[in-house]
């Protein structure tokens, strides 16, 4: 019997499966080293094996999965060097995005940033970890959108999921909110240099916190 999911266009089904598997990795339902079996996932998600296979390939390209053999795909275990390299790239790209956004932000764009901050403040007050992570990602996405550089957006897209995962490791939520507020203030003032410096400092602080959380046995 054909399921409702199977009647969806393949592209929509593939996107849904990819998003679901990525979310399972980000939230820890699928942990580093866990094996992904096409047949089991297809049954669980109510789809054929084709969109599962294509979603797995996409998540391999994003860096979440690794092929250990022809028949064994597992969730990737990030090494310290992987995390450090991600932060190196994030620092460069987000610093650029923040500077461009501050130079280009108008009233409508600043209103969106302010709304994202207000939502994040409410989530922080409640201690809602999942919501805080999502809203912090939304704030960064808004900065990139305001920057208005298509090539920059294209370069960040493959890193989006892993950067969100890194962000979720930092539970210093009040400090994160304060750092975002400083970035907003620089953008509202149209101060590109200050916005870039705030973004770089934000990434460096997040880097130190994340490395200590993920690799406590190693001095950062």
N, C-alpha and C positions, 0 to 999 in steps of 0.2 A: 504493500500500500504506500502511495506517495505521501510524504509528510508535507506540512505547510512550508517547512524550510526548503524542501526539495523544489517546490514550485516557485521559489524566489529566483530572480535572475542569478546566474552563477556568480557574477561580480559582487552582488550584494551578500550572497551567502558566504563567499570567500572572505569578504570584509568582516562579516559578523564572526566567523570562526576565528580569524586572525585576532580580532579585538578581544574575544573571549579568552583565547589561549594566552595572549599577552597579559591580560588582566590577572589571570591565574598565576603567572610568573611574578608579576609586580606585587601581588598580595600574599605570595608565599604558599599558595595552594599547590603550585608546582615549584619544587625546590631544586637547587643546583644538584645535578647528578640524576634527577628523575628522568626515566625513559618515557618518550612519547610513542605510543603505538597507534597507528592510523585506524585500525579496525575498532579498537576500544573507544577512541575519541569520536569516531563517526557515530557509533551507537549512542554514546553519551549525549552528543549534540544534535542527534536526529538528522544527520546529513549523510551523503555518500562520502566515500573516501577521497574523491577528487578535490573538493574544497579544503579538506583537512590537509591533504598532501601539499597543496599550493600555499596554504597558510603556514605550514611548517617551513617551506622553502623561504617564504617572506621573512619569517622570524629568524631563520638562519642568517639571512642577509642583514637583518637588524642587529645581529650579534647576541641574541638571546639563546640560541640553540647551536649545538655543534654535532656534526656527524662523526661518531666514533668508528663506525663501520657501515657497510652498505645497508645493513638492516637495523642499525641502532642509532637513534637520534636522542640526545639528552639535553636537559637544561644546562647551559654553560655555567661553569664555576669561574667567576671573574677573579683573576689574580691581581695582586696589588699593582702591577705595572699596567694592567688594563684600566683600572680605576684612575690611576695617575694620568694616563694618556687621555682618557675621557675628560678629565678636569682641565688638562692643558688646552684641549680643543674648545671646551666650553668657555674657558676664560677669554680666549681670543675672540670667539664668535659673539658671545653675549656682551662683551665690552664694546665691540663694534656696533651691535644692535642697539645698545643703550644710548650710545652717542648719537646715532642716526635718529633714534626715536625722539630724543630730547630736542633735536634741531627741527623736527617735523611735526611734533604733537600740537594739535589744535584743541579747541574746547571740547569737541566731541570725543576725541581720543583720550584726553585727560579725564573726562567723566567716566569712561570705561575703566580706566586704571583705578580711579578712586572707588568705583563700585566693587571692583575685585578686592581692593584692600579692605573695604568695609565688610564684605562677605568673609574674608579671611580672618578679620578681627573677631567676628562672631563665632566662627569655627574654633579659633584659638581659645576663646573664653570657655567654650564647651569641652575643649580637649578632644575634639573629633579628628583623630589622626588621618583617616581616609579622606575626609573633606578638606583638611588642611593641605594635604599633599596635592589633591586635585586643584585647589584654588591657587596654590603657589605655582603650579604648572601653568594655570590659566594666566596668571600675572605675567609670567615670562613669555607666554605665547602672544599676549597683547603687545608687549614691548617689541617682539619680532615683527608682528603685523604692522605696527606703527612705523617701524624702521623703513618699511616699503621697499626692501631690496629683495627681488625675486631670487637671485642667486644665493643669497644668505639663507633664505627660507628653505631652498632646495638642499643646501648643505646640512641644515639642522634637522630636517625631517627624518633621515635614517637614524639619528641619534636620540630622537624625542623620547622613545620608550625607556632607553637606558638612562637618560638624564633624569626622567621622572623617578626611576627606581633609585638612583643615587640621592635625589632630593628626599625620598621617603626615609632614608637612613638618618637624617638629621631631625631629631626630636626637640631641638632647642627652639620651640615654636615662637615664643615671644621675641627672641632675638631675630629670627627670620622675618617676622612681621616688621620689626623696627628697621631692618636693612632694606626691606621693600619700600617702606615709607620714605627713607632717605633717597632712594632711587626715584620715587615719585616726585619728591620735592625738587630734585634737580631737574627732572623733566618738565615740571610745571614752571620752573624758572627759565626754561629754555637753555640751560647751561650744559652743553654737550660734554665738555671736559669733565665736569663734576659728575655727570650721570655715568660716563664711562668709568671713572675712577671708583664710583660707588658700586657699579656692577662687578668690576674686577675684585674689589675688596670682598664683596658678598660671595663670590665664587671661591676665593681663597679661604675664607672662614669656613664655608661649607665643605671645602676639600679637607681641611684639617679635622673637622668633626666626623666626617664620613670615614676617613682613613682610620681614625681611632675606634670607631664603631665596628668596622669590618675586620680590622687587623689589630686587635688590642695587644697582641703579643709582640708587635713591632713598634718601636718608637717612631712616630711620624716625623 
